[in-house]
Amino acid sequence: MALDQTQPPAVLPLVGVSSVAQLTENLADTELTLPEDAVRRLEAAAPFERGFPGDFLAECEPHPFLFGTAATRVDGRRGASL
């Protein structure tokens, strides 16, 4: 989840857990900040091209037309830019 927070706001992690302990552990990752070098190494290890519509959405301003009311509620992404 720490890596997901470096991605554009259109990228939202899906957290699947089977216990409160797993949820607590996963949510603790949101407090972790990865160094830029670590992000580059992780992204280079598994290159991924989003393609349409992901690349289009990543370039859009968070607008309710595209993202509904979540556009103004989702924030706190460290290092993310549109």
Protein Blocks (a to p, Z undefined) as FASTA:
>chain_A
ZZmmmpcfklccddddfbfklmmmmmmmmmpccdfklmmmmmmmmgcdebjaklmmmmpc
cdfklnommlmmgghiehiaZZ
